[in-house]
Amino acid sequence: MDCTDARFSFELYPPRNERAAAALPTTIDRLAAAGPDFISVTYGANGSSRESSLEVLRYILEHTDVSPMAHLTCVGSTHAEANRLIREFLDAGIRRFLAIRGDPPAGLAPGEDGLGDLKSSAELVQLIHRVQAERVPYDALPVPGLHAEAVLSRREHVQIAVAAFPHGHPSSHSASQDIDALLAKQAAGANLGISQLFFHAEDYLSFAQKARDAGVLFPILPGIMPVTSPARLKRMLELSGDDLPSDLAIQLEVEPDEEGRRQIGIDWTARLAERLLAGGAPGIHLYAFNQHAAVLSVLERAGLLHPASTTSATPQKAGDPA
């Protein structure tokens, strides 16, 4: 695959304070200028970031040429609440979604899962399609010279991505169970996969091949991010459950300079992206942590965009607003 033809995308999260909110539009503008396939925006369980997520999605819609992707979770929602939220996103112009089961809230009693009426991401996928079909049953075109519309036979469809787990979902008992879950999501109408964060190319490539062999037809984008400090690496390993990438860990530990660690993380992630694309990955999904400079540098070094796309990016430090 020619790297310049590979698709790439970014993930952001709603700003957590006023300073971060003031900085985020610049980051979105810089990421959008690189020409991603989409920019996804996370959504807190049980509506914890509903308004701020929608504000970020609307900014992407109104101020860039990039398609936004809204995250939706099953946790804590009734059918009616989920229906209203999906319709609100659709009415705002969102046509791409990431449907995930979501992490249960802290402090649950033993035996409770924190889920509402929707028990799986496959059910959420079905609900999104159903709400869209009810909202716009068919496309229609105005008939010239008449006060009428011609009803088209096709409906407007939405893209619904789902999560994939190259090193296994925490609750699964085998790799085959993870593949079966993807097949169930596909049967429900999912048409894209985005992997959880990982650090070993062979984990993703092996998983993607097993999924294809089992009948998963939609593309699965590998989700990666530049890790630029030992503390962040430790935290990402805790969240992902992945094995320690010893070479990256050693390099970050022995490098005393902050900028040196940043360059190590960018170079390491760029090489990972190159291995993934060489192995057949359909593109790269980058977890940006609400900072633009590092992920754009990764794409440039991996040959996914031209240097001109990053020349306007002001370097950010790890402590910059997020």
PyMOL commands that set and color helices and strands:
alter all, ss='L'
color gray80, all
select helices_A, chain A and resi 3-5+18-33+45-47+50-63+79-92+121-135+175-188+201-214+230-240+246-254+258-278+293-301+307-309
alter helices_A, ss='H'
color red, helices_A
select strands_A, chain A and resi 7-12+38-41+67-73+96-100+140-142+149-151+159-164+192-195+220-221+223-224+283-287
alter strands_A, ss='S'
color yellow, strands_A
deselect
rebuild
show_as cartoon
